[in-house]
Amino acid sequence: MTKCTALAWTALFLLAASPAAGQSEKVALRFGPAAGAALTYSINGQVNVNGKDFLGRDLALDADAQGDMRLAVLNPGRDTVLVGLSTSGINVRAQMPDRTQSQTLRTQEGKTLEVVFNPSGKVMDIRNPEVLGQENVLNFSLPQILRDYFPAFPVQPVGPGDQWRESRRLTIPYQGLEVHIDLAIEYTLNDILPTPDGRKAMVSAVYTVGVSGSRDLGESMGVFEGRGAGTGNLSFLVDRGYFTEYRVDFRTDAAFVAKKGTKRILEMPFSFSLLAEVNLIGNTRP
């Protein structure tokens, strides 16, 4: 066999043994930290509302939240993961034109909130909310943080370029009414990188935002209308089963519209924006 023929056969063998072009490795982004793991996340969020109230006066609301949250894995399973959640305090402050309100969210000392997650990171059950032991004066709570501001992971394994979608609804108070912020989220796995802690999946997210909600005003109907958009990013440690960073940033322009039949008799515009970040700041491994 000539030298050129040998090289050709070697090249063919290597091509046959390698994944075909376009067939990237797929990984399971499954929430499943090991038993005994304890993950501490920093929580930072900002909400801003600007516009006009029902009397035509300027409306301004600036709210923020900062603190930490510790998730101790009690019982990891194939279908669910039970964690004990505790916090030294998440400080929430809301600044309005006429007053400032504040609240600290925390668990009772020495006790944890028991939370059941499924592999996609969705909260399935909260078993003992009494350990929170406090009144929720700002329509903001630890269960709400978990449900509204934690990421969702795909059910099926994914590779670079693959996408998955989810939808969720946030509810915020607006002058005694409830405004629904409907989010359609499209995640894209951009890359998988090697790190000292194993493979890290780098994910981007695109948000499409809709505003809804209504109230009977007697002779007319009041409805919320609006559209918006935003972006986010997510980092997930594939081999350890948890995320290290999640960020979401979106804005929507909306209005409260009073309608009589199809006629718009009053319209009060406002804007709503949200920035939230959850970052891993501590990790105790079993």
N, C-alpha and C positions, 0 to 999 in steps of 0.2 A: 504494500500500500504506500503510495507516495505521501510526502509530507503535506501537500495541499489537500489530498483526499482525507487524511486523518483530521486535519483542522476543520474541514467541512462537516465531517461526521460528529465531531465534538460540539460544533456550533448547533447542529440540529438537535443533539441530545439535550443541551442546555435549554434550548427553546421549548422542547417538549416537556421538560421538568419544571419550567417556570409558569406562573399564571398567565393566561392569555391577556393580550393588551385590553385594557378597559375593565378587567376583572380584579378590582381592588379588594383588599382584605376587608371583610365586614366584621364589626365588633358589636357586642351587646352592651348598650348603655343602660345597665340595670342597677337601680338603687338597691344596694345590698352590702353595707359595711359589715365587717366581721363582728362576731359577738365580743363584747368587751371594749369595742372601739368607742372613743368619746370625741366628738367633733364640735369645736366651738366656732361659731360664725359671728362676725360683726354685721349689724343691721343698720343701714342708713337709708332714709327715704325723705323725699320732699314732694309736697303737693301744693300747687298754686292755682287759685281760681280768681279770675278778674272779669268784671262786667257790670251789669246793672241789676238792682234788685226789683221787686214787684212795684215799688213806688218810684222807680226811675233814679234812685240814688246809686252812687258808685259802690260797687261791691268788691271787696278784696279779702282773700283768705290765703294765708301762708302757713302751712303746717309742715313740721319736720319730726323725724323720729331717729334716735340714735341709741344703740345699746348692743347687747350681745345675747346669744342664744346657744345653749349647750345641748347636744343630742347624744345621749349615752345609749348604745345599742344593747337592748336587753335580750331579745330573742329574734335572731334573723331566721327567716324561713324561705321556702321557695316561692310562696305566693304572697307573703306579707312580711314586714319587718316592724317589730315592736321597739320603740325607743322611749326613753325617759327624758323629757324636756325640762330644763331649768334655765333660769336667767337671773343674773344679779340686778337686772333692771334695764328696761327700754324706756327712755324718756321721750314722751310725746308732747309737743307744744303746738298750739294753734293760735295764730295772731289774726284777729278780726278788727275791723275799724273801731269798734267800741269796747273791746275787751280782749284779754288773753286768757286762754285756758291751758292747763297742763295736767299731765297724768304720768305716772310711772307704772309700767306693766311689769309684774314680777310673779314668780311662783313663791309659795310659802317656804320659809327656810327649812331645809332638810327634806322637802317633798318635791316630786316631779310630776309633770303632766304626762300621762301615758298616751302616746300617739301611735296609731297603726298606719303605716304606709304600704302601698303596693309597689311592685317593681318599677312602675313608671313615675314614682315619686308623688302620687296622689294620696291625700289624706283619706283614709277609709273609716277611721273611728277615733274618737277622743273619749277616753273612758272615765276620767275623773276630773272634770272641769272645776270642781270645788276647790282644788288646790290653788286656783288663781285668787279666790277670795277677795274680789274687789269689784267695784262698780265700773262699768265701761262708759265713761262720760263723753268720750270723743269719737264714738263709733269706730273704735280701733282696738284690736285684741290680738293675743298670741295665736289663737286658732285662725283668725283672719290673715295674719302674716303668712302662716303656713299654706293656707289655701290660695291666697291671691298673689303672693310674691316669691314663691318657690318654683323652680322650673319643672317642666314635664319632659320625660324621656320617652323614646320610641319603644313600641311594643316589640318590633322585629329588629334583628341585627341590621346595622347600617354601615355603609362605607363612604369614603370621601365623595361628595357630590349628592348624596342621598338627602331627601327631605322628609319631614313629618310635620303634622299639623295638630293644633288643639284650639279649643275655644274656651273662654272663661268670661265671667261677668263680675265686675266690681260694682259695688253700690256705695254711693256717697250721699251725705245729707246736703240738701240745698233749700234753705229757708223753710224747713218743716216738711219738705218733700224728699222723695228718694229719686236720685238720678242713677240710671243704669249705664255703666261704661262697658260695652260689649267688645271684647278683644278676639280677633282672629289672628293666630300666631303661626307663622311658618318658619320652622327651624331648618337649617342646612348644616350638615357636617362638612366642614371645610378641610380639615386635615387631622391626622393622628401623629403625634410627636412623641419621641422617646424622652423620658425624664428619669431622674433617680428614683421616683416613686412608681415607675411603670409607664405604660402608654397613657398619653393625655389627649382626649378628643377636644378639638377646637371647633366650637359651634357658633354660628351667627343666627340672629332672629330678626324677622320683619313683622311689624305689628300693623294691622288695619283696625281702626277704632271706629265704633259707632256709638251714638248716644241715644237712649230711649227712656221712656217713662211717661206717665200721664196722670192727670187728676181731673175729676169732674168739678167744674167751677159753677155749676148751676145752669145758667143759660148758655154757657160755652164750655169747651173742653180745653184744658191746658196740656200741651205735649212738649216733650224735650226732643230736639232734633240736632244732629251734628255729625261730622265726620272728622277723622284725623288719622295720623300715622306715626310710626316710631320704629326704633331699632333696638337691638340688644345683643348680648353675647353670653356664652356659657363655656366653662372649662370643666371637663369631667375626667376623673382618673378611672380608666377602664378596668384596671386590674385590682382596684380597691373598692369600687362600687359607690363612689360618692363624688359630688361636684366640689370644686374649689372656688369658683367665682360665678356669679350670675348678676347681670346688669340689664335693666330695662329703662328706656327713655322714650316717652311719647307725649304728643300734644294734640288737642282737638279744639276746633272752634265750633260752638254750639249756640243754641238759643232756646228760650222758653217761649212758646208760641200759644196764644189764646186763639182758638178757632170757633167760629159759629157756622156749622155746616162746613163748607169748603172755603169760607171767607176767613182770612187772617185778620183779626181785629186788633191784635197787640203782639209785639215781638220784642223780647229783651235778650240781646246777645251776651254771651259770656265765653271765656276760654278756660280750658282745664289742661293742666300739664302734670306729669308725674315722672320722677326719677327715683329709682330704687336700686340699691346695691346690696348684695349678700356675699361676703368674702370669708373664706376659711382662715382663721387666725390661730387656731390651736388644734392639735391632733394627738390624742393619746391612743396608741395602738395596743392591742391585747398581747 
